């Protein structure tokens, strides 16, 4: 009996040790897959996930009347949300199922805030001041793309949120991201890095008029294009 209880406990532990967390990065595993207004094959078709724009942020999950799993996603090239069948979506393809560092959520939310593709950035931020083949430039914000996927962000003006902070915020707000992986007196800033993906946040500090240490420059970088 004791052995049975022990085996049952281990089984339950294995079954409950992982749970989906959102938002999370996803990727389409099919070709030009339909996305719908509501979960289920009877939902209105409102678009498709193109082969060249197959990455997205998964916002949540829902089951249809037949108990088939659907993911609610942030549309990759325009404003709005849609549902995609879990049969055609790879959940956690980039980070995997284990995001233990405090910045894990922030790395996902970067894509949600600025979009993964240039089309999404335009939809969210409007017409850029300058646009070239690999970058978009806005007042105090510049976005770079590698093979059309968001690769780097530099922010030098208040108005854009990165990892929950803005230019001018107290550096105390960064405590929510945990201890930085690197601190340097040379550039008076903190660096947070995801060791698995190589993604990096950097926050530079300065003193305000009243002596408070505030953030005056921020950047995010993904050294290898996702995909």
N, C-alpha and C positions, 0 to 999 in steps of 0.2 A: 504493500500500500504506500509506504514512504517513497519507494522508487517511482511509483506511478505519479505521485504528487510532484516529485522533483522533475520528472520528465514533462509533466503538464506545465509547470512553472517555466521551464526552459523554453517550451514551445510558445507560450504566451509572450514571453520576453522577446523572442525572435520576431513574433508577429507584430509587436507593438513598439519595437525599438526604432522604427523609421516611420515618419509621417511627412507627407508633402507639406512644403512651406511656400508661402507666396508673399511678395512676387518672386518669380524665378525665371530664369532664361529657358527658352524652348526653341526648338528647331523643327521645321516641317520635314517629314520623311517621305512625302509623296511628291508628285508632280502637279503643279497648279491645282492645289487642293481647295475645294470650296469651303468658305467660312459662312456661318449663318447668324441670323439675328437672335435666335434662341437655340438652346441645345436640342439636338434631335434632327433626323433627316427630313422632318416635315417643317423645320424652321426655314424662314425666308433666306435665300442666298443673297448675301450683300457684298460678296467679293471673292477673291481667290488669293492664296499665298503663292506668289510667283517663285519660280525656281531660283532666280537671282536675288530675291528678297525673302529668304526662307527663315530668317531669325525673328524672334518676337519675345515679348515679355508675357509670361503667363500670370494672370491676376488671381485666378481661383479655379475651382472645379465644380461641376454639377452633373448629375445623372439625368438622362432622359427617362421617358416612361417605360422604356425597355431595360432600364438599369445599365445602359451603356454610358461610359464616362466621356464627358466633354470638358475641354478647357476653355475658360474665358480668357481671351488674349487682348492685348493692346495692339491694334492694327499697326503693322510695321511701316506703312508709307503714308498714312493719313490719320487724322483725328478719329477717335472712336474705338469701340470694342466690338468683338465678335466671338463666336464659338467655333472651335475646331474639334473634330473627333480625336480622342486620345490615340486612336489607331494610327493617326498620321502626325503625331506630335511627340517629340523626344524631350521629356521633362528633365531638367537639370543636366543637359548635355555638356555644358561648359564647366560648371563648378563641380558637378557630381552631386551626390546626395548629402555630402557633409560640408557645411559651411560653418566652421566653428569660430572663426575670428569675428570680432564685432563689426568689422567693416564689410563683411560678406553681403549683408543686405544693401549697404551703400553702393557697392559695386554694381549690383543689379539695378538699383534705382537711378544710377547714372543714365542707363539706357532708357529708362522710363521717362526721365526728365528731359533729355535732349534727343531721344530717338536713336535708333541704331543706324538708320540710313539718312542720306541728305534730304530726301523727300519728307521724311517725318520731321526733321529739324525745321524745315521751311513751314510745315503745317503748324508746328508748335511755337516757333519764334518769329515767323513772318519772313518778309523779304530781307535777305542779308545786304549789308553795305557793300560787300565784295564777295564774289563767287568765282572760284577757279576749279580746275578738275579735281583737286584733292582737298579743298578746304572751303569753309563758309565763315565769313567774318561779320560779327555783330558788334554794336557798341560795347566795348569792354569784355568781349567774349569771342574766342576763335575756336572753331571745330575743325579737326583734321580727319581724313578718311583714308584707309588703306584697303584697296580693292572694294571700295564703296561701303565699307563697314567702319563705324566710328572707332577712331584710334587714339585721339588725343584731344583734350580740352584745356584751354588756358583762360582764366577769368581774372580780370583786373578791375572790375567795377561792380558795385553793389547792384543787386537786382536779379542775380542768377544764384540758384541754390545748388550747392555741391556737398553731398554727404550731410545735409541738414544744416549747413552754415552758409553765411554770406560774407562778402567783404565788409569789414567794419564790426563784425561780431567778435565777442571776447573769445580768446583762445580756450577759455574754460569749457566752451561748448564741445570741444574736441574730445573731452574726457569720455563722452559716450562711445567714441570709436575705440576705446581702450588705450593701452600704452603704445606709443609710436615705436616702430622698428628702428628708427634712426633719428638722431638729433644732431645738428651741427651748428656750432657757433658761427661758422663761416657764412651760412645763408640764413641764420636765425629762423629756422623752421623745423617742422616735423614731417616725417615721411611714414606713410602706412603702406605696406606691401602685402599682396597675396602671394605667398610662396609657391602655390600651385600654378597660378596663371600668370604671374609676373605683373599683374595690374598694380598701379601705384597711385596713391594720393599724395600730394605735397601741399603744405600750407605754410606760407611765409608770414612772419609776425612783424609788427611795428608797435611803437608806443603812441598812444593817443595824447591829446593835450593834457588830460588829467592823469597821465601816467599809466593808464590801463593798457595791458598788452592785447592788441587786437590783430585780427587777420587782415592782411592787405594784399594778398595774392594767392591764388589757388590753381592747382592743375590736377589733371587725371590723365593717366596714360596706360594704354594696353600695348605692350611691346610687340606682340604678335597678333595680327588681325584674326578675330574670331571667325571660325567657320571651317 
